Amino acid sequence: MKKFVNSVDDLVKDSVAGLVMAHPDLLALNETPLFVHRISPKQGRVALISGGGSGHEPLHTGYVGPGMLDAACPGQIFTAPTPDQIVAAAQRVDTGHGVLMVVKNYGGDCASFQVATEMLELECATVLVDDDVAVEHSTHSTGRRGVAGTLVVEKMVGAAAEAGADLYECKTLAGRVNANTASMGVALSSCIVPQADAPTFEIAHCEMEVGVGIHGEPGRYRQAMLPADEIVELLLEPVLKDLALAAGRSVLLHVNGFGGTPLIELHLLNRIATLQLRAKGLHVKRWLVGNHTTSLEMAGASLTLTALDDELTALWDAPVTTPSLRW
């Protein structure tokens, strides 16, 4: 294994400190317990916080700033943040109008955020993101996983909070965005967790894992590599089945890389997916392409669709200024 690491134990806190150093106009660091927050909390507005295991950067710390999150709590690699991180972050950014917590639907994340809400003596609400349609009939109590659609929820609800929506309105909107969002991914290689010093799973050079999770969880099935056109078709089929969109509907297409796939390939997937969606009568109205919800250095990608209406389109288009997303 070759990685830029001094100490595995210090990797997350040192990396987060480096992020904050690179964006002193936007971010501030709370070292103990560890979280990132805006330099100045927005006043008179609902605060939005999120968090989860590290290794998925830029999610979540890269999306702290005007138009998105007020704070983000990074756990250790692929490990949920602790309740004390979440409590301290919520207390730091709350301005008396409540705190909405955006939580990816994993057992550890759900447990930590639930404990935190019980500890907090302020008004708060939670939304669970569960956009991963790879999980069809999960026997796990948490059900479908939260993956790249988390960014879409954070962006749209962040815009609404910035504009003055109250806590109930933000929570309802977050649920609506989540319900209109679906994702499916494919892995071409495994990631290597620094603590493990070995690949999470073995996969032959001629194989791909269809429906893989962002922690390297097994997908729906493994099969031989296919041309990019056919891979996109495989990914879009369950997404479109889940959303059941009528012809003429507008959508946001998010092509997300898992960390080890170059932009030349992600933009190829974007072209193919856009053409296939148009052929099915859908109007691709907005795009986002890049490594946004990663799995360390895993090679692979996911496709996320969000069904748009005028309100959601306006919230997506609203100004945002974060280290990893701005317009």
Stockholm file with secondary structure:
# STOCKHOLM 1.0

chainA/1-327         MKKFVNSVDDLVKDSVAGLVMAHPDLLALNETPLFVHRISPKQGRVALISGGGSGHEPLHTGYVGPGMLDAACPGQIFTAPTPDQIVAAAQRVDTGHGVLMVVKNYGGDCASFQVATEMLELECATVLVDDDVAVEHSTHSTGRRGVAGTLVVEKMVGAAAEAGADLYECKTLAGRVNANTASMGVALSSCIVPQADAPTFEIAHCEMEVGVGIHGEPGRYRQAMLPADEIVELLLEPVLKDLALAAGRSVLLHVNGFGGTPLIELHLLNRIATLQLRAKGLHVKRWLVGNHTTSLEMAGASLTLTALDDELTALWDAPVTTPSLRW
#=GR chainA/1-327 SS CCCCCSCGGGHHHHHHHHHHHHCTTTEEEETTTTEEEESSCCTTSCEEEEEEEESSTTTTGGGBSTTSBSEEEEEEETCCCCHHHHHHHHHHHCCSSCEEEEEESCHHHHHHHHHHHHHCCSCEEEEEECCBTTCSSCCSTTCSCCCTHHHHHHHHHHHHHHTTCCHHHHHHHHHHHHHTEEEEEEESSCCEETTTTEESSCCCTTEEEETCCTTSCCCSEEEECCCHHHHHHHHHHHHHHHHCCCTTCEEEEEEEECBSSCHHHHHHHHHHHHHHHHHTTCEEEEEEEECCSCCTTBCEEEEEEEEECHHHHHHHHSCCBCSSCBC
#=GC SS_cons         CCCCCSCGGGHHHHHHHHHHHHCTTTEEEETTTTEEEESSCCTTSCEEEEEEEESSTTTTGGGBSTTSBSEEEEEEETCCCCHHHHHHHHHHHCCSSCEEEEEESCHHHHHHHHHHHHHCCSCEEEEEECCBTTCSSCCSTTCSCCCTHHHHHHHHHHHHHHTTCCHHHHHHHHHHHHHTEEEEEEESSCCEETTTTEESSCCCTTEEEETCCTTSCCCSEEEECCCHHHHHHHHHHHHHHHHCCCTTCEEEEEEEECBSSCHHHHHHHHHHHHHHHHHTTCEEEEEEEECCSCCTTBCEEEEEEEEECHHHHHHHHSCCBCSSCBC
//
